[in-house]
């Protein structure tokens, strides 16, 4: 009993002091410095963390949520849908003011809604997946990678996207499939060549300087002006 008494006293003392005090005592015995007084340690399920780190956790979570929002395919698609809708409104205003063209309000609304849907449901998702694909295929910031991604974008994605826009916008506005095919036949090549003059230099900068998750948003900025032009070209074609 005489030998057990000191051990019992140590166990009792250990039960009465806080986990922080026990950790501090252990650190003293190991010759380590104690935590600063203004950063008290908190024991949660056996894991020790400082109050400051716990207080900063919501900020980190919010930053991660913000990053995921920017990287979301739905946010990118919504930005393209909004861009297409606003660009078509600008194109209709242009044709009304400059060319004197008058369109019934219901037809004008249907045209804008159809292009907004094309931008949101088709162009936005396809463009997001396409940028991710070519970035995996040719990763990096070297001149070869940047030029390679730009060439692939202009040679493969651009003509396909132009044809899709012409076809789907025509069908959404109530025209026949044959009408859309004829529009593509008449306008695809000239529109594609004009597109490369504008988009090739932009894509070199976009692929070289802009992080992957922001490339669709940057594309949407220039797309406002380009899509207004596309809307004028698309709706200015006369198909027999």
C-alpha positions in Angstrom: 0.0 0.0 0.0 2.8 2.4 0.9 4.2 2.0 -2.7 0.8 2.3 -4.4 -0.1 5.6 -2.7 2.1 7.9 -4.9 0.6 6.3 -8.0 -3.0 6.7 -6.9 -2.3 10.4 -6.1 -0.9 10.9 -9.6 -3.9 9.3 -11.2 -6.3 11.4 -9.1 -4.4 14.6 -10.0 -4.5 13.7 -13.6 -8.2 13.3 -13.5 -8.7 16.7 -12.0 -6.6 18.8 -14.4 -7.8 19.8 -17.9 -6.6 18.0 -21.1 -4.7 21.2 -22.0 -2.9 21.2 -18.7 -1.9 17.5 -19.2 -0.6 18.2 -22.7 1.3 21.2 -21.4 2.8 19.1 -18.6 3.9 16.5 -21.1 5.4 19.1 -23.4 7.3 20.5 -20.4 8.8 17.2 -19.6 9.9 16.8 -23.3 11.5 20.2 -23.2 9.0 21.7 -25.7 7.5 25.2 -25.6 3.9 25.6 -24.3 1.2 27.0 -26.7 0.9 30.8 -26.5 -1.7 32.0 -23.9 -3.9 33.6 -26.5 -4.3 30.3 -28.4 -5.8 27.9 -25.9 -5.9 24.3 -27.1 -9.3 22.6 -27.4 -9.6 18.8 -27.3 -12.3 17.4 -29.6 -12.6 13.6 -29.9 -8.9 13.3 -29.0 -7.8 15.8 -31.6 -6.1 19.0 -30.4 -6.7 22.2 -32.3 -6.3 25.8 -31.5 -9.2 28.2 -31.1 -7.9 30.3 -34.0 -7.9 27.4 -36.4 -11.4 26.5 -35.4 -12.5 30.1 -35.9 -10.9 30.1 -39.4 -12.6 26.9 -40.5 -15.8 28.6 -41.8 -13.7 31.0 -43.9 -11.9 28.0 -45.5 -15.2 26.3 -46.1 -16.7 29.4 -47.7 -13.6 29.8 -50.0 -14.0 26.2 -51.1 -17.7 26.7 -51.8 -16.9 29.8 -53.8 -14.2 27.9 -55.8 -16.6 25.1 -56.5 -19.3 27.5 -57.7 -16.8 29.1 -60.2 -15.8 25.6 -61.4 -19.4 24.4 -61.7 -20.6 23.4 -65.2 -24.0 24.9 -64.3 -22.6 28.3 -63.5 -20.6 28.3 -66.7 -23.7 27.2 -68.7 -25.8 29.9 -67.1 -23.2 32.5 -68.1 -23.4 31.4 -71.7 -27.2 31.3 -71.7 -27.3 34.9 -70.4 -24.7 36.0 -72.9 -26.6 34.5 -75.8 -29.9 36.0 -74.7 -28.4 39.5 -74.3 -26.5 39.2 -77.5 -29.7 38.4 -79.4 -31.5 41.4 -77.9 -28.6 43.6 -79.0 -28.7 42.1 -82.5 -32.5 42.8 -82.8 -32.0 46.3 -81.7 -29.3 46.8 -84.3 -31.4 45.4 -87.1 -34.3 47.5 -86.1 -32.3 50.8 -85.8 -29.9 50.3 -88.7 -31.9 48.2 -91.2 -35.4 49.2 -90.2 -36.4 45.6 -89.7 -39.6 45.1 -87.7 -40.4 41.8 -86.0 -43.6 40.9 -84.2 -43.1 40.9 -80.4 -43.9 37.2 -80.0 -41.5 36.2 -82.7 -38.8 38.4 -81.2 -39.3 36.9 -77.8 -39.3 33.3 -79.1 -36.0 34.0 -80.9 -34.4 35.4 -77.8 -35.6 32.5 -75.6 -34.5 29.9 -78.1 -31.0 31.3 -78.3 -30.8 31.6 -74.5 -31.8 27.9 -74.3 -29.1 27.0 -76.9 -26.5 28.8 -74.9 -27.5 27.3 -71.5 -28.3 23.8 -72.5 -25.8 23.1 -75.4 -23.0 25.6 -75.8 -22.2 26.1 -72.1 -21.9 22.4 -71.2 -20.1 21.5 -74.5 -17.6 24.4 -74.2 -16.9 23.5 -70.5 -16.2 19.8 -71.4 -14.2 20.7 -74.5 -11.9 23.1 -72.6 -11.3 20.4 -70.0 -10.6 17.8 -72.6 -8.0 19.8 -74.6 -6.4 20.9 -71.4 -5.9 17.2 -70.4 -4.8 16.4 -73.9 -2.2 19.2 -74.1 -1.5 20.3 -70.5 0.9 23.1 -69.5 1.8 26.6 -70.3 4.4 26.0 -73.0 4.1 27.6 -76.4 3.5 24.3 -78.0 0.7 23.4 -75.6 -1.0 26.8 -75.9 -0.8 26.8 -79.7 -1.9 23.2 -79.9 -5.0 23.8 -77.8 -5.8 26.9 -79.9 -5.5 25.1 -83.2 -7.7 22.2 -81.9 -10.3 24.7 -80.7 -10.5 26.6 -84.0 -10.3 23.6 -86.3 -12.6 21.2 -84.5 -14.8 23.0 -82.0 -15.6 26.2 -83.9 -17.2 24.8 -87.1 -19.1 22.2 -85.1 -20.4 24.8 -82.7 -21.4 27.2 -85.5 -23.4 24.4 -87.2 -25.1 23.4 -84.0 -26.1 27.0 -83.3 -27.5 27.5 -86.8 -29.4 24.2 -86.6 -30.8 24.4 -83.1 -31.8 28.0 -83.3 -33.7 27.4 -86.5 -35.5 24.4 -85.1 -36.3 26.2 -81.8 -37.8 29.1 -83.8 -40.2 26.7 -85.6 -38.3 26.2 -88.9 -37.9 22.8 -90.5 -34.8 20.6 -90.3 -34.2 21.2 -94.0 -34.2 24.9 -93.4 -31.5 24.5 -90.8 -29.4 22.3 -93.1 -29.6 24.9 -95.9 -28.6 27.7 -93.5 -25.6 25.7 -92.4 -24.7 25.1 -96.1 -24.9 28.7 -97.0 -23.3 30.3 -94.0 -21.0 27.9 -92.3 -17.7 28.4 -94.2 -17.9 32.3 -94.3 -18.9 32.5 -90.7 -16.1 30.1 -89.7 -13.4 32.1 -91.5 -14.6 35.3 -89.9 -14.7 33.6 -86.6 -11.1 32.5 -86.7 -10.0 36.1 -87.3 -11.6 37.1 -84.0 -11.3 34.0 -81.9 -7.9 32.6 -82.7 -5.9 35.5 -81.1 -8.3 35.5 -78.2 -8.0 31.8 -77.6 -4.2 32.1 -77.6 -4.5 34.5 -74.6 -7.4 32.6 -73.0 -5.5 29.3 -73.2 -2.2 30.8 -72.1 -3.1 33.2 -69.4 -6.5 32.3 -67.9 -6.9 29.4 -65.4 -9.0 26.5 -66.8 -12.0 27.1 -64.5 -12.3 30.8 -65.7 -11.9 30.2 -69.5 -15.6 29.8 -70.2 -16.4 33.0 -68.3 -13.8 34.9 -70.3 -15.1 33.4 -73.5 -18.6 34.6 -72.5 -17.4 38.2 -72.4 -16.2 38.2 -76.0 -19.2 35.9 -77.0 -21.6 38.8 -76.3 -20.3 40.7 -79.3 -19.6 37.6 -81.4 -23.0 36.1 -80.7 -24.7 39.4 -81.6 -22.9 39.2 -85.0 -23.9 35.5 -85.3 -27.5 36.3 -84.6 -27.5 39.0 -87.3 -25.9 36.6 -89.8 -28.1 33.6 -88.8 -31.4 35.5 -89.2 -30.3 37.5 -92.2 -30.0 34.4 -94.4 -32.8 33.8 -96.9 -33.6 30.2 -97.5 -35.9 29.3 -100.3 
